Each structure stands twice: as structure tokens, then as C-alpha cells.
Amino acid sequence: MTDFIDMLKNRRSIYSLNKTLPVSENAVVDFVRAAVQYVPDAFNMKSQRVVIVMGEKHDMFWNAVYDEMVKFTGERFSRDKIDSFAAAYGTVLYFYDTAAVEETRRAYPLYAENFHDWVMQSNAMLQFAIWVGFANMNIGANLQHYNPVIDNMVREMFGLPDGWTLVAQMPFGGIAGAPSPRPNTDMAGRVRVVG
């Protein structure tokens, strides 16, 4: 169990990223595919979708994110923040497929109102599994949420179905700088043991 806790401790939000991966692209792709396959999904609906963006497409993606955010917010948006994500090797885009969710809702109408929560829980587990796995491959990553502002741009850029709903973006790459030390947190009141 200590090994697993150490893996959790190793997962950090790394914002200082570069384009040097400590493993091959194939190792990243194989790992992400395995995570998508084995992370649980309510009623085994297989709703999770991932796009791994690397190379020139990664740079184009973050430039387009900047353009969309400027359109949305005006000139107040910081280029430095976007450039820090573009400096990474790649980005994992997390989606869920509304068609898979709707099909499962129809099959199990008694639980229909719960499926949105359950699909988001599964997506969160997938994000976390990949993040922990990346950390243990010595790949830095952080999690971003520029959706829904960038949703249409992402669908058009990558030719994705309308039913794929964007949930999060995870820039990843070599670790160019360590994060600040994790602060100690007071656990009082956060965990209760009954019985």
C-alpha cells in the first residue's frame, strides 16, 4: 500500500514543462490506451474518449485556444499562460461520448438521471489515472479547463463528432522545473471514522 501512496504523492501539477519526453511517444500512447480500457465506467457504458495531441498539432491547438480566449474575454487574456502549455510535448484532451450515455440511459431508465454524474466521475478517474501514471513515468502534467469556450474549435480542428463533449485538457511533457513543496494540510475534520 505504501507504494500506491507514494505514487499519489508523486502526482503534482507541473507547470514548467518542455518538449523532451523521458519515454517514447509509443509508451505514452500505449499507457493512455490502457488507462481508457481499464478505468471503470458506470454500467460499462464505455463513454470515455481521449485525443492525444502531439507535434505541430499540439502547438496549433494551444495557439487556437489563445485565439478563442481572446475572442471570448477581449485582450485581457494572458499569452504567457497559454505559452507555458504550448511549451509542453503534447496534450491529452478528455471527452465523453453523449451517444454512449444516451444509449445507456435508454437501457436503464430507472437510473437515467444519474448517468451525467456517473460519466463525469468516470472521466475524473481517467484523468487521475493518467496523471498518476504520467508522474510515475517522470512525465510532468497539469489539468486545464478552457471548455466550453473552445469546444467548437476543438471539434473542427480534429474532426470530432458533435456528441463528444470536452471535459478537460492535460498538457504533458518533460519536467523543466520542480513544483513548489506541497504544503502540509490539516486533516482534522476531513476524514471521519465511524464504528
Secondary structure in CASP SS format (residue, H / E / C, confidence):
PFRMAT SS
TARGET T0000
AUTHOR 0000-0000-0000
METHOD secondary structure of the structure
MODEL  1
M C 1.00
T H 1.00
D H 1.00
F H 1.00
I H 1.00
D H 1.00
M H 1.00
L H 1.00
K H 1.00
N H 1.00
R C 1.00
R C 1.00
S C 1.00
I C 1.00
Y C 1.00
S C 1.00
L E 1.00
N E 1.00
K C 1.00
T C 1.00
L C 1.00
P C 1.00
V C 1.00
S C 1.00
E H 1.00
N H 1.00
A H 1.00
V H 1.00
V H 1.00
D H 1.00
F H 1.00
V H 1.00
R H 1.00
A H 1.00
A H 1.00
V H 1.00
Q H 1.00
Y H 1.00
V C 1.00
P C 1.00
D C 1.00
A H 1.00
F H 1.00
N H 1.00
M C 1.00
K C 1.00
S C 1.00
Q E 1.00
R E 1.00
V E 1.00
V E 1.00
I E 1.00
V E 1.00
M E 1.00
G C 1.00
E H 1.00
K H 1.00
H H 1.00
D H 1.00
M H 1.00
F H 1.00
W H 1.00
N H 1.00
A H 1.00
V H 1.00
Y H 1.00
D H 1.00
E H 1.00
M H 1.00
V H 1.00
K H 1.00
F H 1.00
T H 1.00
G C 1.00
E C 1.00
R C 1.00
F C 1.00
S C 1.00
R H 1.00
D H 1.00
K H 1.00
I H 1.00
D H 1.00
S H 1.00
F H 1.00
A H 1.00
A C 1.00
A C 1.00
Y C 1.00
G E 1.00
T E 1.00
V E 1.00
L E 1.00
Y E 1.00
F E 1.00
Y E 1.00
D E 1.00
T H 1.00
A H 1.00
A H 1.00
V H 1.00
E H 1.00
E H 1.00
T H 1.00
R H 1.00
R H 1.00
A H 1.00
Y C 1.00
P H 1.00
L H 1.00
Y H 1.00
A H 1.00
E H 1.00
N H 1.00
F H 1.00
H H 1.00
D H 1.00
W H 1.00
V H 1.00
M H 1.00
Q H 1.00
S H 1.00
N H 1.00
A H 1.00
M H 1.00
L H 1.00
Q H 1.00
F H 1.00
A H 1.00
I H 1.00
W H 1.00
V H 1.00
G H 1.00
F H 1.00
A H 1.00
N H 1.00
M C 1.00
N C 1.00
I C 1.00
G E 1.00
A E 1.00
N C 1.00
L C 1.00
Q E 1.00
H C 1.00
Y C 1.00
N C 1.00
P C 1.00
V C 1.00
I C 1.00
D H 1.00
N H 1.00
M H 1.00
V H 1.00
R H 1.00
E H 1.00
M H 1.00
F H 1.00
G C 1.00
L C 1.00
P C 1.00
D C 1.00
G C 1.00
W E 1.00
T E 1.00
L E 1.00
V E 1.00
A E 1.00
Q E 1.00
M E 1.00
P E 1.00
F E 1.00
G E 1.00
G E 1.00
I E 1.00
A C 1.00
G C 1.00
A C 1.00
P C 1.00
S C 1.00
P C 1.00
R C 1.00
P C 1.00
N C 1.00
T C 1.00
D C 1.00
M C 1.00
A C 1.00
G C 1.00
R C 1.00
V C 1.00
R C 1.00
V C 1.00
V C 1.00
G C 1.00
END
